[in-house]
Amino acid sequence: MTFKSFVAAAALVAVMAPAAQAQTSQADVLTIMKSSFKERGIAKLDRLDQNELQKQCSEYSTRPMPAPMKAALEKAALDDVKYPADGRFLGDWKVGERIAQSGVGLQFSDNEKTVNGGNCYACHQISKAEISYGNIGPTLYQYGKLRGNTVEIQRYTWARIWNAHAFNACNIMPRFGAAGILSEEQIRHVMALLLDPASPVNR
């Protein structure tokens, strides 16, 4: 193939690609994805199934979602948050630190007895001492020191961890409570990491 014919072919692909993409439905994409993955251990193909919110976010991934729809999805997510029945929001920040540092769980090499971690440092700075952390999410350093530890802040933080879609419908933060990634007790410990004045987060 000459350079000239290569350029012509590339131009043709560039012109045809948008039309081909427009004809690819979400169902087509799901079929292609499921054909590319194999179930191994506890990692099953049902992980590729989207809930209603995820379907809508995929539908509007290339254009703005109508404000009423976004608000309705966020309200539904917030209404579904399960707050601790005993009203106790905070656990042990030292345990919370271990959960935040741990990235194990829900992988094909794990099993049903594996205790999931939060892997929080993959996306956030949490303590000043940590030198390696992700920046997909905002820094959480001094989270409680800046916001206080009122009941309102505790309820907001709990809801954010339980299902962050309640505050931004199409964000990518895991739904730690709603998806069953962390238990209620684990979330209490992570809450303490963020809000306890003795935690390294707030020193």
N, C-alpha and C positions, 0 to 999 in steps of 0.2 A: 504494500500500500504506500503510495506516495504521500508526502507531507500535505499536499494540496487536497488529496482525496480524504486523508485523515481529518483535516479541518472541516471539510464538507460533511463528513459523517458525524462528527461531534456536534456541529451546528444543527443537524437534523434531529439528533437525540435530544438536544436542549429544547428544540421546538416541540417535540412530541411528548416529552416528559410530563409537563403540566397537564396535558389532556389525559394521559394515562393515569396520573394521580387522581384526577377528578373523578375517574370512573371506578376507583378502588374504594369500596365501602368499608365500614368498620368491621363488618362480618368477614369480608375478604382478608382484612389485615389479621383478624383473630385466627382465621383458618391457617394462614401462612405461618403465624407465630407458633400455633400449636403443632404444626407439622415440623417445626424446627427444634422443638424441645422434647425431651424424653423424661418420663417420670423416673426419679431415683430416690429411694428411701422415702423420707417424709416430704420431699419436694414433689408435689403433685401438680398436674396441669390446671387444676381449678384456680391456681394462683393467677392465671391469666384472665379469668373471668372478672369483668368490671361490675361494680355496683352502679346505681343510677347516676350518682354524682360523677364518677369517673367517666362514664359514657358521655355525659354532657360536656365535661372538660375536654375529652378527646374531640368531640364534635366541634367545639369552639377553639381548638388549639391554634388555629391560624387567623382567627378573627375575634373581636371583642364579644364576650358573652353579654346578652341583654341584662341590664342592672336588676330588673325584677326577678329574673331567673337566678342570678347569682345570689341575691338576697334570700330567696326561698331555699336554695341549697344550703346556705350557711345556717339559716335558722333551723332547718331540719337536722343538721349535724349537731348544733348546739343543744337542741331539744333532746337529743339522743345521748348526751353525756350522762354517765352514771357517777354521781358524787358519792363519797364514802358515807354509808348509812349511819355510822357512828359519829360523823362530823369531824373525825380525826384526819387531818390532811398531811401532817408531818411525821416522818419516821426518823431514821438514823442516817445522818448525812454521810457517815463513813461507809455504810452499806451502799448508799446512793452513788458514792464516788466509784465503787467497784462496778456497779451496774453501768454507769456512764462510760467506764473504760472498756467494758466487755463487748465484743462483737460476735460472740458465739450465739448459736441458736437459729432454727428455721432453715438450716442448710441441709443439703442431701446427706452430708456426712454426720449430721446430728441425729438424734432419735427423740421420741416423744418425752423422754425423761430429761433431756437437756434443758437447763434453766437459761432462758433467753437473756441476753444483755441488751442494753439500750444503744450502744455504739455512738453515744452522743458526740464524742470528739471527732467523729468522721465529718461532722457538719458545723460544729460550734467550738469557739474558744470558751472554756469554762473557768479554768483557774489561771492565775498569773504564772504559776510554775510550769504549766504545760507548754512545751515548745513545738509540738507537732499536733496540728488540728486542722480541720477543714474550715472553709469559709463560705460554704453554700448557704448556711444560715447565719444569723447575726451573732455577735459575741454575747455570751451570757455571763461574762465576768462582772462581778458586783451586781448581779441581777437583783438580789434582795436588798442590798444596801441602797440601791437607787430607787427601788419601788416601794420598800417597806414590807411589812408582814401582816397587813390587815386581812380580814376575812374576805374582802372583795378581791384582793390580790391573790389570795390562796385559791379562791374559786376560779378566777381567771386562769391562773397557771395550771391548775388541775385540768380544766377544760382544754387548754392549749395542748397539753401532753396527751390527753385522752383522744382528742380528735381535732387537729389543727385546722381542718377544713371548715370548722365553725367560724373561723375568723378570716379565712381567705380560701374560697372554695377550691381553687385549682392549685394550691401550693403542693410541694412535694414532700413535706414532712410526714413521716410514718404516723399512722393512727394507732399509737401505742396501746391505748385502752380499747378502742372500738374494734380493732383488728385482733385483739387478744395477744399482742406481742409481749406486753408486760402485765403482770398481775396487779391488782389493787394495792397489795402490800409493797410491791416493787415501786410503783408510782409514788407512794408515800415517801419512800427513801430518796427517790430522785427529787421530789419536792423539797425535802430537807436540805439536800445538796444545794439547791437554788436559793432557799429562803432562810435557813438557819444562820444567825449571825456568826456562829462559830465555824461555819464551813469555809474552806479555802476560797470558795467563790466570792465571799463577801469580806475577805480580809485584804 
